[in-house]
Amino acid sequence: MNDRHPKPEELFDFPCDHVFKAMGPNTELFVFEVRRAVSGVLPVSQDAVKVRPSGKGNYVSVSVVVRVHNFDQVTGVYDALRQIDDLKYLL
């Protein structure tokens, strides 16, 4: 039996499209900050950002689909997203 767990970078087949999803308050500022964080690492097209409010409308899920070419880009985007003050959850 092989107990070896794959390294995170081995789980990707680069280049590939990857969805980054951030949850936070339902404000225009939060959506802007998510877009800015991702676009600081990779180009983000206008149609790459999808916004979905929570059931009560207090929170929002912001999904950004971008083309990543290596694992450093993936970790770079996650690092940038973690810097958002109002971030509640990150997938």
Jmol script that loads the backbone (N, CA, C; Angstrom):
load data "model"
ATOM      1  N   MET A   1       0.843  -1.179   0.000  1.00  0.00           N
ATOM      2  CA  MET A   1       0.000   0.000   0.000  1.00  0.00           C
ATOM      3  C   MET A   1       0.887   1.241   0.000  1.00  0.00           C
ATOM      4  N   ASN A   2       0.552   2.179  -0.827  1.00  0.00           N
ATOM      5  CA  ASN A   2       1.321   3.408  -0.942  1.00  0.00           C
ATOM      6  C   ASN A   2       0.682   4.485  -0.072  1.00  0.00           C
ATOM      7  N   ASP A   3       1.388   4.877   0.992  1.00  0.00           N
ATOM      8  CA  ASP A   3       0.868   5.904   1.899  1.00  0.00           C
ATOM      9  C   ASP A   3       1.320   7.303   1.505  1.00  0.00           C
ATOM     10  N   ARG A   4       1.953   7.416   0.369  1.00  0.00           N
ATOM     11  CA  ARG A   4       2.462   8.708  -0.081  1.00  0.00           C
ATOM     12  C   ARG A   4       1.300   9.594  -0.512  1.00  0.00           C
ATOM     13  N   HIS A   5       1.253  10.772   0.049  1.00  0.00           N
ATOM     14  CA  HIS A   5       0.247  11.753  -0.346  1.00  0.00           C
ATOM     15  C   HIS A   5       0.867  12.658  -1.398  1.00  0.00           C
ATOM     16  N   PRO A   6       0.132  12.968  -2.457  1.00  0.00           N
ATOM     17  CA  PRO A   6       0.705  13.848  -3.487  1.00  0.00           C
ATOM     18  C   PRO A   6       0.904  15.260  -2.950  1.00  0.00           C
ATOM     19  N   LYS A   7       1.935  15.913  -3.457  1.00  0.00           N
ATOM     20  CA  LYS A   7       2.150  17.317  -3.130  1.00  0.00           C
ATOM     21  C   LYS A   7       1.032  18.121  -3.777  1.00  0.00           C
ATOM     22  N   PRO A   8       0.638  19.238  -3.174  1.00  0.00           N
ATOM     23  CA  PRO A   8      -0.455  20.032  -3.766  1.00  0.00           C
ATOM     24  C   PRO A   8      -0.222  20.378  -5.230  1.00  0.00           C
ATOM     25  N   GLU A   9       1.015  20.719  -5.596  1.00  0.00           N
ATOM     26  CA  GLU A   9       1.284  21.093  -6.983  1.00  0.00           C
ATOM     27  C   GLU A   9       1.138  19.923  -7.950  1.00  0.00           C
ATOM     28  N   GLU A  10       1.169  18.685  -7.436  1.00  0.00           N
ATOM     29  CA  GLU A  10       0.988  17.505  -8.282  1.00  0.00           C
ATOM     30  C   GLU A  10      -0.485  17.272  -8.626  1.00  0.00           C
ATOM     31  N   LEU A  11      -1.386  17.972  -7.976  1.00  0.00           N
ATOM     32  CA  LEU A  11      -2.817  17.794  -8.215  1.00  0.00           C
ATOM     33  C   LEU A  11      -3.322  18.626  -9.386  1.00  0.00           C
ATOM     34  N   PHE A  12      -2.470  19.475  -9.933  1.00  0.00           N
ATOM     35  CA  PHE A  12      -2.835  20.347 -11.047  1.00  0.00           C
ATOM     36  C   PHE A  12      -2.200  19.841 -12.330  1.00  0.00           C
ATOM     37  N   ASP A  13      -2.883  20.078 -13.435  1.00  0.00           N
ATOM     38  CA  ASP A  13      -2.341  19.791 -14.759  1.00  0.00           C
ATOM     39  C   ASP A  13      -2.211  21.133 -15.472  1.00  0.00           C
ATOM     40  N   PHE A  14      -1.061  21.779 -15.300  1.00  0.00           N
ATOM     41  CA  PHE A  14      -0.847  23.128 -15.828  1.00  0.00           C
ATOM     42  C   PHE A  14      -0.562  23.109 -17.315  1.00  0.00           C
ATOM     43  N   PRO A  15      -0.981  24.165 -18.029  1.00  0.00           N
ATOM     44  CA  PRO A  15      -1.845  25.265 -17.592  1.00  0.00           C
ATOM     45  C   PRO A  15      -3.292  24.801 -17.467  1.00  0.00           C
ATOM     46  N   CYS A  16      -4.043  25.459 -16.610  1.00  0.00           N
ATOM     47  CA  CYS A  16      -5.448  25.097 -16.417  1.00  0.00           C
ATOM     48  C   CYS A  16      -6.222  26.307 -15.908  1.00  0.00           C
ATOM     49  N   ASP A  17      -7.536  26.244 -16.059  1.00  0.00           N
ATOM     50  CA  ASP A  17      -8.408  27.261 -15.476  1.00  0.00           C
ATOM     51  C   ASP A  17      -8.673  26.866 -14.026  1.00  0.00           C
ATOM     52  N   HIS A  18      -8.596  27.836 -13.145  1.00  0.00           N
ATOM     53  CA  HIS A  18      -8.809  27.569 -11.723  1.00  0.00           C
ATOM     54  C   HIS A  18      -9.799  28.591 -11.170  1.00  0.00           C
ATOM     55  N   VAL A  19     -10.697  28.124 -10.320  1.00  0.00           N
ATOM     56  CA  VAL A  19     -11.687  29.003  -9.695  1.00  0.00           C
ATOM     57  C   VAL A  19     -11.230  29.333  -8.279  1.00  0.00           C
ATOM     58  N   PHE A  20     -11.091  30.611  -8.008  1.00  0.00           N
ATOM     59  CA  PHE A  20     -10.819  31.104  -6.661  1.00  0.00           C
ATOM     60  C   PHE A  20     -12.132  31.667  -6.140  1.00  0.00           C
ATOM     61  N   LYS A  21     -12.501  31.267  -4.927  1.00  0.00           N
ATOM     62  CA  LYS A  21     -13.783  31.704  -4.376  1.00  0.00           C
ATOM     63  C   LYS A  21     -13.550  32.321  -3.006  1.00  0.00           C
ATOM     64  N   ALA A  22     -14.006  33.555  -2.850  1.00  0.00           N
ATOM     65  CA  ALA A  22     -13.851  34.281  -1.592  1.00  0.00           C
ATOM     66  C   ALA A  22     -15.218  34.714  -1.090  1.00  0.00           C
ATOM     67  N   MET A  23     -15.430  34.569   0.212  1.00  0.00           N
ATOM     68  CA  MET A  23     -16.682  34.980   0.823  1.00  0.00           C
ATOM     69  C   MET A  23     -16.424  36.095   1.823  1.00  0.00           C
ATOM     70  N   GLY A  24     -17.338  37.076   1.793  1.00  0.00           N
ATOM     71  CA  GLY A  24     -17.214  38.213   2.692  1.00  0.00           C
ATOM     72  C   GLY A  24     -18.490  39.025   2.689  1.00  0.00           C
ATOM     73  N   PRO A  25     -18.438  40.236   3.222  1.00  0.00           N
ATOM     74  CA  PRO A  25     -19.640  41.071   3.303  1.00  0.00           C
ATOM     75  C   PRO A  25     -20.148  41.458   1.918  1.00  0.00           C
ATOM     76  N   ASN A  26     -21.437  41.630   1.815  1.00  0.00           N
ATOM     77  CA  ASN A  26     -22.069  41.980   0.538  1.00  0.00           C
ATOM     78  C   ASN A  26     -21.911  43.483   0.297  1.00  0.00           C
ATOM     79  N   THR A  27     -20.695  43.864  -0.094  1.00  0.00           N
ATOM     80  CA  THR A  27     -20.410  45.266  -0.399  1.00  0.00           C
ATOM     81  C   THR A  27     -19.655  45.346  -1.720  1.00  0.00           C
ATOM     82  N   GLU A  28     -19.793  46.474  -2.399  1.00  0.00           N
ATOM     83  CA  GLU A  28     -19.045  46.686  -3.639  1.00  0.00           C
ATOM     84  C   GLU A  28     -17.548  46.698  -3.363  1.00  0.00           C
ATOM     85  N   LEU A  29     -17.156  47.203  -2.211  1.00  0.00           N
ATOM     86  CA  LEU A  29     -15.744  47.262  -1.859  1.00  0.00           C
ATOM     87  C   LEU A  29     -15.136  45.864  -1.766  1.00  0.00           C
ATOM     88  N   PHE A  30     -15.850  44.922  -1.147  1.00  0.00           N
ATOM     89  CA  PHE A  30     -15.324  43.564  -1.030  1.00  0.00           C
ATOM     90  C   PHE A  30     -15.129  42.947  -2.407  1.00  0.00           C
ATOM     91  N   VAL A  31     -16.110  43.085  -3.282  1.00  0.00           N
ATOM     92  CA  VAL A  31     -15.998  42.538  -4.641  1.00  0.00           C
ATOM     93  C   VAL A  31     -14.811  43.180  -5.358  1.00  0.00           C
ATOM     94  N   PHE A  32     -14.655  44.484  -5.216  1.00  0.00           N
ATOM     95  CA  PHE A  32     -13.530  45.191  -5.824  1.00  0.00           C
ATOM     96  C   PHE A  32     -12.198  44.663  -5.289  1.00  0.00           C
ATOM     97  N   GLU A  33     -12.109  44.456  -3.980  1.00  0.00           N
ATOM     98  CA  GLU A  33     -10.865  43.982  -3.375  1.00  0.00           C
ATOM     99  C   GLU A  33     -10.506  42.576  -3.839  1.00  0.00           C
ATOM    100  N   VAL A  34     -11.501  41.715  -4.023  1.00  0.00           N
ATOM    101  CA  VAL A  34     -11.236  40.368  -4.527  1.00  0.00           C
ATOM    102  C   VAL A  34     -10.686  40.454  -5.949  1.00  0.00           C
ATOM    103  N   ARG A  35     -11.338  41.232  -6.789  1.00  0.00           N
ATOM    104  CA  ARG A  35     -10.865  41.392  -8.170  1.00  0.00           C
ATOM    105  C   ARG A  35      -9.444  41.962  -8.191  1.00  0.00           C
ATOM    106  N   ARG A  36      -9.201  42.964  -7.379  1.00  0.00           N
ATOM    107  CA  ARG A  36      -7.885  43.603  -7.340  1.00  0.00           C
ATOM    108  C   ARG A  36      -6.814  42.627  -6.857  1.00  0.00           C
ATOM    109  N   ALA A  37      -7.135  41.810  -5.859  1.00  0.00           N
ATOM    110  CA  ALA A  37      -6.162  40.849  -5.335  1.00  0.00           C
ATOM    111  C   ALA A  37      -5.757  39.839  -6.405  1.00  0.00           C
ATOM    112  N   VAL A  38      -6.748  39.294  -7.108  1.00  0.00           N
ATOM    113  CA  VAL A  38      -6.445  38.307  -8.146  1.00  0.00           C
ATOM    114  C   VAL A  38      -5.711  38.965  -9.308  1.00  0.00           C
ATOM    115  N   SER A  39      -6.171  40.131  -9.728  1.00  0.00           N
ATOM    116  CA  SER A  39      -5.550  40.793 -10.883  1.00  0.00           C
ATOM    117  C   SER A  39      -4.145  41.304 -10.569  1.00  0.00           C
ATOM    118  N   GLY A  40      -3.776  41.356  -9.312  1.00  0.00           N
ATOM    119  CA  GLY A  40      -2.406  41.690  -8.952  1.00  0.00           C
ATOM    120  C   GLY A  40      -1.432  40.571  -9.265  1.00  0.00           C
ATOM    121  N   VAL A  41      -1.960  39.368  -9.491  1.00  0.00           N
ATOM    122  CA  VAL A  41      -1.124  38.203  -9.791  1.00  0.00           C
ATOM    123  C   VAL A  41      -1.318  37.747 -11.230  1.00  0.00           C
ATOM    124  N   LEU A  42      -2.566  37.756 -11.696  1.00  0.00           N
ATOM    125  CA  LEU A  42      -2.908  37.248 -13.029  1.00  0.00           C
ATOM    126  C   LEU A  42      -3.919  38.168 -13.703  1.00  0.00           C
ATOM    127  N   PRO A  43      -3.941  38.178 -15.036  1.00  0.00           N
ATOM    128  CA  PRO A  43      -4.965  38.963 -15.731  1.00  0.00           C
ATOM    129  C   PRO A  43      -6.362  38.405 -15.445  1.00  0.00           C
ATOM    130  N   VAL A  44      -7.314  39.304 -15.229  1.00  0.00           N
ATOM    131  CA  VAL A  44      -8.697  38.917 -14.954  1.00  0.00           C
ATOM    132  C   VAL A  44      -9.591  39.590 -15.985  1.00  0.00           C
ATOM    133  N   SER A  45     -10.298  38.784 -16.774  1.00  0.00           N
ATOM    134  CA  SER A  45     -11.218  39.353 -17.759  1.00  0.00           C
ATOM    135  C   SER A  45     -12.496  39.817 -17.064  1.00  0.00           C
ATOM    136  N   GLN A  46     -13.237  40.676 -17.725  1.00  0.00           N
ATOM    137  CA  GLN A  46     -14.466  41.235 -17.150  1.00  0.00           C
ATOM    138  C   GLN A  46     -15.481  40.147 -16.810  1.00  0.00           C
ATOM    139  N   ASP A  47     -15.588  39.126 -17.661  1.00  0.00           N
ATOM    140  CA  ASP A  47     -16.581  38.072 -17.425  1.00  0.00           C
ATOM    141  C   ASP A  47     -16.058  36.954 -16.525  1.00  0.00           C
ATOM    142  N   ALA A  48     -14.858  37.093 -15.973  1.00  0.00           N
ATOM    143  CA  ALA A  48     -14.277  36.053 -15.122  1.00  0.00           C
ATOM    144  C   ALA A  48     -14.792  36.112 -13.690  1.00  0.00           C
ATOM    145  N   VAL A  49     -15.458  37.197 -13.328  1.00  0.00           N
ATOM    146  CA  VAL A  49     -15.904  37.398 -11.946  1.00  0.00           C
ATOM    147  C   VAL A  49     -17.410  37.180 -11.850  1.00  0.00           C
ATOM    148  N   LYS A  50     -17.800  36.275 -10.962  1.00  0.00           N
ATOM    149  CA  LYS A  50     -19.218  36.007 -10.704  1.00  0.00           C
ATOM    150  C   LYS A  50     -19.499  36.291  -9.231  1.00  0.00           C
ATOM    151  N   VAL A  51     -20.593  36.986  -8.984  1.00  0.00           N
ATOM    152  CA  VAL A  51     -20.960  37.374  -7.620  1.00  0.00           C
ATOM    153  C   VAL A  51     -22.302  36.747  -7.279  1.00  0.00           C
ATOM    154  N   ARG A  52     -22.359  36.105  -6.105  1.00  0.00           N
ATOM    155  CA  ARG A  52     -23.608  35.468  -5.673  1.00  0.00           C
ATOM    156  C   ARG A  52     -23.865  35.823  -4.211  1.00  0.00           C
ATOM    157  N   PRO A  53     -24.975  36.511  -3.938  1.00  0.00           N
ATOM    158  CA  PRO A  53     -25.281  36.872  -2.550  1.00  0.00           C
ATOM    159  C   PRO A  53     -25.786  35.666  -1.755  1.00  0.00           C
ATOM    160  N   SER A  54     -25.617  35.738  -0.443  1.00  0.00           N
ATOM    161  CA  SER A  54     -26.134  34.695   0.442  1.00  0.00           C
ATOM    162  C   SER A  54     -27.653  34.793   0.505  1.00  0.00           C
ATOM    163  N   GLY A  55     -28.274  33.817   1.121  1.00  0.00           N
ATOM    164  CA  GLY A  55     -29.728  33.780   1.212  1.00  0.00           C
ATOM    165  C   GLY A  55     -30.337  35.021   1.838  1.00  0.00           C
ATOM    166  N   LYS A  56     -29.732  35.524   2.891  1.00  0.00           N
ATOM    167  CA  LYS A  56     -30.241  36.725   3.557  1.00  0.00           C
ATOM    168  C   LYS A  56     -29.644  38.001   2.988  1.00  0.00           C
ATOM    169  N   GLY A  57     -28.675  37.855   2.093  1.00  0.00           N
ATOM    170  CA  GLY A  57     -28.083  39.021   1.455  1.00  0.00           C
ATOM    171  C   GLY A  57     -27.011  39.734   2.259  1.00  0.00           C
ATOM    172  N   ASN A  58     -26.625  39.169   3.390  1.00  0.00           N
ATOM    173  CA  ASN A  58     -25.602  39.816   4.217  1.00  0.00           C
ATOM    174  C   ASN A  58     -24.186  39.580   3.693  1.00  0.00           C
ATOM    175  N   TYR A  59     -24.000  38.444   3.032  1.00  0.00           N
ATOM    176  CA  TYR A  59     -22.682  38.057   2.543  1.00  0.00           C
ATOM    177  C   TYR A  59     -22.739  37.800   1.049  1.00  0.00           C
ATOM    178  N   VAL A  60     -21.558  37.684   0.463  1.00  0.00           N
ATOM    179  CA  VAL A  60     -21.465  37.443  -0.962  1.00  0.00           C
ATOM    180  C   VAL A  60     -20.326  36.461  -1.220  1.00  0.00           C
ATOM    181  N   SER A  61     -20.514  35.630  -2.232  1.00  0.00           N
ATOM    182  CA  SER A  61     -19.474  34.730  -2.709  1.00  0.00           C
ATOM    183  C   SER A  61     -18.981  35.288  -4.037  1.00  0.00           C
ATOM    184  N   VAL A  62     -17.684  35.535  -4.128  1.00  0.00           N
ATOM    185  CA  VAL A  62     -17.092  36.072  -5.349  1.00  0.00           C
ATOM    186  C   VAL A  62     -16.206  34.987  -5.944  1.00  0.00           C
ATOM    187  N   SER A  63     -16.572  34.503  -7.128  1.00  0.00           N
ATOM    188  CA  SER A  63     -15.787  33.489  -7.834  1.00  0.00           C
ATOM    189  C   SER A  63     -15.045  34.148  -8.982  1.00  0.00           C
ATOM    190  N   VAL A  64     -13.762  33.830  -9.094  1.00  0.00           N
ATOM    191  CA  VAL A  64     -12.935  34.378 -10.165  1.00  0.00           C
ATOM    192  C   VAL A  64     -12.252  33.212 -10.866  1.00  0.00           C
ATOM    193  N   VAL A  65     -12.496  33.079 -12.166  1.00  0.00           N
ATOM    194  CA  VAL A  65     -11.883  32.018 -12.962  1.00  0.00           C
ATOM    195  C   VAL A  65     -10.737  32.619 -13.760  1.00  0.00           C
ATOM    196  N   VAL A  66      -9.541  32.069 -13.559  1.00  0.00           N
ATOM    197  CA  VAL A  66      -8.365  32.550 -14.283  1.00  0.00           C
ATOM    198  C   VAL A  66      -7.533  31.369 -14.762  1.00  0.00           C
ATOM    199  N   ARG A  67      -6.731  31.612 -15.767  1.00  0.00           N
ATOM    200  CA  ARG A  67      -5.803  30.610 -16.296  1.00  0.00           C
ATOM    201  C   ARG A  67      -4.513  30.690 -15.478  1.00  0.00           C
ATOM    202  N   VAL A  68      -4.141  29.566 -14.858  1.00  0.00           N
ATOM    203  CA  VAL A  68      -2.892  29.508 -14.101  1.00  0.00           C
ATOM    204  C   VAL A  68      -1.906  28.609 -14.840  1.00  0.00           C
ATOM    205  N   HIS A  69      -0.634  28.979 -14.780  1.00  0.00           N
ATOM    206  CA  HIS A  69       0.401  28.251 -15.516  1.00  0.00           C
ATOM    207  C   HIS A  69       1.359  27.505 -14.601  1.00  0.00           C
ATOM    208  N   ASN A  70       1.321  27.810 -13.308  1.00  0.00           N
ATOM    209  CA  ASN A  70       2.193  27.109 -12.368  1.00  0.00           C
ATOM    210  C   ASN A  70       1.643  27.277 -10.950  1.00  0.00           C
ATOM    211  N   PHE A  71       2.193  26.485 -10.047  1.00  0.00           N
ATOM    212  CA  PHE A  71       1.687  26.478  -8.678  1.00  0.00           C
ATOM    213  C   PHE A  71       2.005  27.775  -7.941  1.00  0.00           C
ATOM    214  N   ASP A  72       3.082  28.447  -8.312  1.00  0.00           N
ATOM    215  CA  ASP A  72       3.402  29.730  -7.684  1.00  0.00           C
ATOM    216  C   ASP A  72       2.301  30.758  -7.927  1.00  0.00           C
ATOM    217  N   GLN A  73       1.672  30.714  -9.093  1.00  0.00           N
ATOM    218  CA  GLN A  73       0.562  31.629  -9.368  1.00  0.00           C
ATOM    219  C   GLN A  73      -0.631  31.307  -8.475  1.00  0.00           C
ATOM    220  N   VAL A  74      -0.907  30.029  -8.272  1.00  0.00           N
ATOM    221  CA  VAL A  74      -2.018  29.623  -7.398  1.00  0.00           C
ATOM    222  C   VAL A  74      -1.774  30.131  -5.978  1.00  0.00           C
ATOM    223  N   THR A  75      -0.595  29.868  -5.445  1.00  0.00           N
ATOM    224  CA  THR A  75      -0.307  30.314  -4.082  1.00  0.00           C
ATOM    225  C   THR A  75      -0.238  31.837  -3.998  1.00  0.00           C
ATOM    226  N   GLY A  76       0.215  32.480  -5.057  1.00  0.00           N
ATOM    227  CA  GLY A  76       0.262  33.943  -5.077  1.00  0.00           C
ATOM    228  C   GLY A  76      -1.118  34.562  -4.972  1.00  0.00           C
ATOM    229  N   VAL A  77      -2.086  33.985  -5.689  1.00  0.00           N
ATOM    230  CA  VAL A  77      -3.456  34.499  -5.620  1.00  0.00           C
ATOM    231  C   VAL A  77      -4.034  34.264  -4.222  1.00  0.00           C
ATOM    232  N   TYR A  78      -3.853  33.058  -3.677  1.00  0.00           N
ATOM    233  CA  TYR A  78      -4.370  32.796  -2.332  1.00  0.00           C
ATOM    234  C   TYR A  78      -3.730  33.722  -1.301  1.00  0.00           C
ATOM    235  N   ASP A  79      -2.435  33.966  -1.417  1.00  0.00           N
ATOM    236  CA  ASP A  79      -1.763  34.887  -0.493  1.00  0.00           C
ATOM    237  C   ASP A  79      -2.355  36.292  -0.598  1.00  0.00           C
ATOM    238  N   ALA A  80      -2.613  36.745  -1.825  1.00  0.00           N
ATOM    239  CA  ALA A  80      -3.190  38.079  -2.029  1.00  0.00           C
ATOM    240  C   ALA A  80      -4.608  38.157  -1.463  1.00  0.00           C
ATOM    241  N   LEU A  81      -5.402  37.113  -1.668  1.00  0.00           N
ATOM    242  CA  LEU A  81      -6.773  37.108  -1.157  1.00  0.00           C
ATOM    243  C   LEU A  81      -6.798  37.116   0.370  1.00  0.00           C
ATOM    244  N   ARG A  82      -5.846  36.435   1.000  1.00  0.00           N
ATOM    245  CA  ARG A  82      -5.808  36.394   2.469  1.00  0.00           C
ATOM    246  C   ARG A  82      -5.530  37.761   3.088  1.00  0.00           C
ATOM    247  N   GLN A  83      -5.058  38.700   2.301  1.00  0.00           N
ATOM    248  CA  GLN A  83      -4.757  40.040   2.806  1.00  0.00           C
ATOM    249  C   GLN A  83      -6.004  40.929   2.907  1.00  0.00           C
ATOM    250  N   ILE A  84      -7.129  40.476   2.363  1.00  0.00           N
ATOM    251  CA  ILE A  84      -8.364  41.262   2.400  1.00  0.00           C
ATOM    252  C   ILE A  84      -8.925  41.235   3.823  1.00  0.00           C
ATOM    253  N   ASP A  85      -9.078  42.401   4.414  1.00  0.00           N
ATOM    254  CA  ASP A  85      -9.505  42.504   5.814  1.00  0.00           C
ATOM    255  C   ASP A  85     -10.856  41.850   6.086  1.00  0.00           C
ATOM    256  N   ASP A  86     -11.820  42.038   5.208  1.00  0.00           N
ATOM    257  CA  ASP A  86     -13.179  41.547   5.447  1.00  0.00           C
ATOM    258  C   ASP A  86     -13.409  40.113   4.978  1.00  0.00           C
ATOM    259  N   LEU A  87     -12.365  39.432   4.530  1.00  0.00           N
ATOM    260  CA  LEU A  87     -12.497  38.054   4.058  1.00  0.00           C
ATOM    261  C   LEU A  87     -12.993  37.160   5.191  1.00  0.00           C
ATOM    262  N   LYS A  88     -14.060  36.394   4.926  1.00  0.00           N
ATOM    263  CA  LYS A  88     -14.605  35.480   5.925  1.00  0.00           C
ATOM    264  C   LYS A  88     -14.206  34.039   5.646  1.00  0.00           C
ATOM    265  N   TYR A  89     -14.143  33.664   4.357  1.00  0.00           N
ATOM    266  CA  TYR A  89     -13.874  32.277   3.983  1.00  0.00           C
ATOM    267  C   TYR A  89     -13.263  32.258   2.602  1.00  0.00           C
ATOM    268  N   LEU A  90     -12.394  31.279   2.366  1.00  0.00           N
ATOM    269  CA  LEU A  90     -11.689  31.186   1.095  1.00  0.00           C
ATOM    270  C   LEU A  90     -11.656  29.743   0.634  1.00  0.00           C
ATOM    271  N   LEU A  91     -12.028  29.517  -0.624  1.00  0.00           N
ATOM    272  CA  LEU A  91     -11.960  28.173  -1.214  1.00  0.00           C
ATOM    273  C   LEU A  91     -10.991  28.182  -2.370  1.00  0.00           C
TER     274      LEU A  91
END
end "model"
wireframe off; spacefill off
backbone 0.3
color backbone group
